[in-house]
Amino acid sequence: MALRILEYDGAEYRAQLLKGGQKERYPVVTLVLYFGYDRHWSYSAELRNRLQIPEGFKTYVSDYQINLFEIAYLNDEQLDMFESDFRIVADYFVQMRKNGEYQPEPRPIRHVRETLHMISVLTEDNRFEEVNNEGQEGVRTMCEVLDRIEKRGEQRGLEQGIKQMIVRMYKNGYSIKQISRVAEMSEKSIQEMVE
């Protein structure tokens, strides 16, 4: 990571130089946000620690340190400093690390689509993206997002239970017509389920 950040920063400084003239140069600050909540960052944040440096040369090799922030390990005071929707994202990771579960605050989400997409990508949990794709009407807080996820889970569970019951009835000798009457579903739907 230190080499990658060095490359990014160097490219930006080079771009500033190529603009020409005696224009004022500005500093480049790159931040690395680590979202792992099951373990701390395990790699060195310093370039020198990643190199094979012969004895006596270390003082001549320039070091490069990354600005690393472990989001799941922020303390409450640091978390409280965020006023944007990023606080919701950070709070999710902090709670998952501390408790293994997430209890959202009733804090309003200003940018619902972007926030849910970010959480979905970072957690590799597509349920947030699915809620996002349904549309954001009525979604103002993470409480409402989780309510939708829960309702979708309940609906899927109900559908799966009905399907399993229909298959069991069929295996126990009930005809498609009988199952259709009991389940109040079309014979075609019943046939598709048992197949």
Residue, then its C-alpha position, 0 to 999 in steps of 0.5 A: m500500500a505504501l508503494r501504491i500511495l507513493e505512486y499516486d502522490g508522485a503522479e499528482y506532483r508530476a502533473q503539477l510540475l508539468k503544468g509549467g510556470q512558477k505556479e504555487r504547488y499544493p500538497v497532496v494528502t492521501l488517506v487510506l480508509y480500512f473498513g475491516y472489523d474482524r481484525h486490525w490492519s496487518y500490513s506496515a504503514e511505512l515503505r521502509n518496512r516493506l523493502q529489503i534494505p542492506e545493512g547501513f543503507k537504511t538512513y539513506v532510504s527515504d521512508y514513505q508513510i501512509n495515512l491510515f484510518e481504521i474505520a471500525y476502530l474509531n472511538d466514540e469521540q472520533l465517530d461523533m466528529f462526522e456530520s455527513d452520511f459517512r457517520i452512518v457508514a462508520d457507525y455500522f463498522v464500529q458496531m459490527r466490530k464491538n457487538g457483532e450486530y448493528q443497531p442504527e440510530p434514527r439519524p436521517i440519511r441525506h444521500v440514500r442511494e450513495t450511502l446504501h451503495m457504499i455500505s453494500v460494496l464495503t460489506e459485500d452484502n447485496r441486501f443494502e443495494e437491493v433496498n437501494n434499487e427498490g427506490q428510496e421513497g420512504v427511506r430516511t433512516m437506516c432503521e427504515v432500511l433495515d425494516r425493509i430488509e427484514k420484511r423482504g427476508e420474511q417474505r422470502g421465508l414465507e414463500q420458501g415455506i409455502k413452496q416446501m409445503i406444496v412439494r411435501m403435499y405433492k410427494n404425499g399423494y395430493s394431486i395438483k388440483q387438490i393442492s391448487r384449491v388448498a393453496e389458492m394458487s393456479e395449477k400452473s404455479i403449483q406444477e412449476m413448484v413441484e417440478 
